[in-house]
Amino acid sequence: MNSTLITALGLMLVLEGLLPLVLPQTWRETFKRMIELKDGQLRFVGLMSVIGGIILIWLSK
């Protein structure tokens, strides 16, 4: 596997683990609200995450 890909996956896991580590109650409440979203709303959140990630990758080059 490409070392850059492994590094990116590791960084993603670190960033995703920060909120439950530092603010578990806030993370739990946010997760509960996410579960209540309709499919279209959840897809929109996912789309915005993908677009944000693509923009960050583009800006880093």
C-alpha positions in Angstrom: 0.0 0.0 0.0 1.1 3.5 -0.7 2.6 5.2 2.4 0.8 8.4 1.7 -2.6 6.6 1.7 -1.7 4.8 5.0 -0.7 8.2 6.5 -4.0 9.8 5.3 -6.0 7.0 6.8 -4.1 7.2 10.1 -4.7 11.0 10.2 -8.4 10.5 9.5 -8.6 8.0 12.5 -6.8 10.5 14.8 -9.1 13.4 13.8 -12.3 11.2 14.1 -11.2 10.1 17.5 -10.5 13.5 19.0 -14.1 14.5 19.6 -15.2 11.4 21.5 -12.0 11.5 23.5 -12.2 15.2 24.5 -16.0 15.8 24.5 -17.8 12.4 24.7 -21.2 13.9 25.8 -21.2 16.4 22.9 -20.2 13.7 20.5 -23.0 11.4 21.7 -25.6 14.2 21.3 -24.3 15.0 17.8 -24.5 11.4 16.9 -28.1 11.1 18.2 -29.0 14.1 16.0 -27.3 12.6 13.0 -29.4 9.4 13.4 -32.6 11.4 13.3 -31.7 13.0 10.0 -33.6 11.9 6.9 -31.6 10.0 4.2 -31.5 13.1 1.9 -30.2 15.3 4.7 -27.5 12.7 5.7 -26.5 12.4 2.1 -26.1 16.2 1.9 -23.8 16.1 5.0 -21.8 13.3 3.3 -21.6 15.3 0.1 -20.4 18.4 1.9 -17.7 16.3 3.7 -16.5 14.9 0.4 -16.4 18.3 -1.3 -14.6 19.8 1.7 -12.0 17.0 1.6 -11.5 17.5 -2.1 -11.0 21.2 -1.7 -8.5 20.6 1.1 -6.6 18.1 -1.0 -6.6 20.6 -3.9 -5.4 23.4 -1.8 -2.5 21.3 -0.4 -1.0 20.7 -3.8 
